[in-house]
């Protein structure tokens, strides 16, 4: 039996969406502590008829630690494209200041409260209920649907990286990241850079020759900071960085300075750096068209410019910084606005909400998600899901919450888009 795609969202029930969301919120699931929620979701997926397998994932920095993630497949009859629905089970930063129990799954005045309410348990609840609606409607799809709740997004997408390394693939992907139910077909990338400088030790009594070769390491890095500019300020096009501005990503590329280290031989050493050295770690959020090679060339040119002006400038740099290659190193992503994935999801969002869908970078502006990792494997991907961090003064924060109506809309939109895409 095949149902008209517009009829499938009628099988999404708000009470069921709330039930699934609250059950997920009541299970603590920090990165690499997702075993309980993984088992819960595996059982739920099995109950509605998905073929479920469980995948063990090894911690990227500690081989003695493992977690697990389920993969549920709604088998198609063949001949249609496959679709992955990907979302992470680990919530955000556990912070003080909650006015409600972060694991109590409070529902009041249309809002559901809890750790991960929209980042990303809300997206997972919507994806699950969207797939369940297809099954309840009696629709038989041609293509497979893969429901992939993954671990450790907060550790640079370790779960999704393991999923792809194991050979799990689909023709298309919706990454269920919070976007205020807008369709983010364009997202920034991220790369971390470590810059290390060095100078000879010089006491207050020095020769003129020694002074000429000396530039305090802290002052060297201060000059790097000065030339790059203040954190979160847009990097002007035509300045030191090479890129074409993207109309959907205003204010990008940009950067933040993350850590600054310097030791002194009189004091306890915390970093292992020699007292002659200082080190700066910063990250760039990049736009489509920028690559590791182009950013590396830009950083090299900027540092060489300092050395031309200050011969005592003595630097080296790593891009990506060692230890960040399998985490904070993700390419920017872009999927054409007229791609079938985008148009199907936009149609589903409009059908579910009664308002025109918003397509572009706005809903995920500045964010990276596991969708970046998936898109880098050549899989057309969008990031889409309920919840918007703009309702808070800053993010991350306590009192995370999401509207039930937005969860329902997302589930309906996903059910429609999946039915239309998978045939």
SULRADA-V978752 format. One record per pair of residues at least 6 apart in sequence whose ideal C-beta (glycine too) atoms are under 6 Angstrom apart, sorted by the first residue. I is the first residue (numbers start at 0). J is the second residue. Records with the same first field share a line. If there is no record, write none. Layout:
I: J / J
This chain:
0: 137
1: 138
2: 136 / 138
4: 415 / 418 / 419
7: 132 / 133 / 136 / 414 / 415 / 418
8: 351 / 411 / 414 / 415
10: 132 / 135 / 136
11: 128 / 132 / 410 / 411
13: 407
15: 128
16: 124 / 128 / 406 / 407 / 410
17: 403
19: 124 / 127
20: 111 / 124
21: 104
23: 120
24: 104 / 113 / 120
25: 102 / 104
26: 35 / 36
27: 102
28: 36 / 88 / 89
29: 89
30: 89 / 151 / 153 / 154
31: 58 / 64 / 66 / 151
33: 66 / 88 / 89 / 150
34: 66 / 67
36: 88
37: 67 / 68 / 69
40: 69 / 148
41: 51 / 53 / 69
44: 51 / 71
45: 51
47: 131 / 134
48: 134
49: 71 / 72 / 73
50: 72
51: 69 / 71
52: 70
53: 67 / 69
54: 68
55: 65 / 67
56: 66 / 150 / 158 / 161
57: 65
58: 64
59: 157 / 325
66: 150
68: 149 / 150 / 158
70: 147
71: 146
72: 143 / 145
73: 130 / 144
74: 143
75: 140 / 141 / 142 / 143
76: 139 / 141
78: 141
79: 141 / 142 / 421 / 422
80: 142 / 170 / 171
81: 142 / 143 / 169 / 170
82: 144 / 169 / 171 / 417 / 420 / 421
83: 145 / 147 / 169 / 172
84: 126 / 146 / 173
85: 147 / 172 / 174 / 369
86: 119 / 122 / 123 / 126 / 175
87: 119 / 149 / 152
88: 148 / 150
89: 151 / 152 / 153
90: 114 / 115
91: 118 / 395
92: 395
94: 397
96: 397
97: 397 / 398
98: 398
99: 105 / 112
101: 113 / 114
104: 113
105: 112
109: 402 / 403
110: 400 / 402
111: 401 / 403
112: 400
116: 399 / 400 / 401
117: 177 / 385 / 386 / 401
118: 177
121: 385 / 386 / 401 / 406
122: 175 / 384
123: 148
125: 406 / 409 / 410
126: 175 / 413
128: 410
129: 410 / 413 / 414
130: 144 / 146
132: 414
133: 414 / 418
138: 418
140: 421 / 422
141: 422
142: 421 / 422
144: 417
145: 169
149: 158 / 159
150: 158
151: 157 / 158
152: 369
155: 326 / 327
156: 369 / 372
159: 369 / 372
163: 376
171: 340 / 379
172: 373 / 378 / 380
173: 381 / 383
174: 368 / 369 / 370 / 380 / 382
175: 384
176: 368 / 382 / 384
177: 384 / 386
178: 362 / 363 / 382 / 383 / 384
179: 362 / 387
180: 385 / 405 / 408 / 409
181: 357 / 361 / 362
182: 341 / 344 / 345 / 356 / 358 / 381 / 383
183: 362 / 363 / 382
184: 334 / 341 / 381
185: 247 / 333 / 360
186: 332 / 363 / 382
187: 248 / 251 / 284 / 331
188: 285 / 329 / 330 / 331
189: 282 / 284 / 327 / 329 / 367
190: 283 / 294 / 319 / 328
191: 282 / 319 / 320 / 323 / 327
192: 281 / 298 / 318 / 320
193: 280 / 317 / 320
194: 279 / 316
195: 276 / 278 / 315
196: 216 / 219 / 220 / 277 / 313 / 314
197: 275 / 276 / 313
198: 213 / 214 / 216
200: 275
201: 209 / 213
212: 311
214: 311
216: 277
217: 261 / 277
219: 312
220: 277 / 279
222: 305
230: 255 / 256
231: 253
233: 250 / 253
234: 240 / 252 / 253
236: 244
239: 301
240: 297
241: 293 / 297
242: 252 / 286 / 289
243: 288
245: 286 / 287
247: 359 / 360
248: 286 / 360
251: 284 / 286
252: 283 / 284 / 285 / 286
253: 284
254: 281 / 283
255: 282
256: 281
257: 280 / 281 / 282
258: 280
259: 279
260: 270 / 272 / 278
261: 277
262: 268 / 272 / 274
263: 274
264: 274
285: 331
286: 331
287: 331 / 333
295: 318
302: 314
305: 312
306: 312
319: 328
329: 367 / 371
330: 375
332: 371 / 374
334: 379 / 381
336: 358
338: 379
340: 379 / 381
343: 416 / 419 / 420
344: 416
345: 356 / 358
347: 412 / 415 / 416
348: 356 / 412
349: 355 / 356
350: 415
351: 408 / 411 / 412
352: 408
363: 382
368: 382
370: 380 / 382
373: 380
374: 380
384: 409
385: 401 / 405 / 406 / 409
386: 401
388: 394
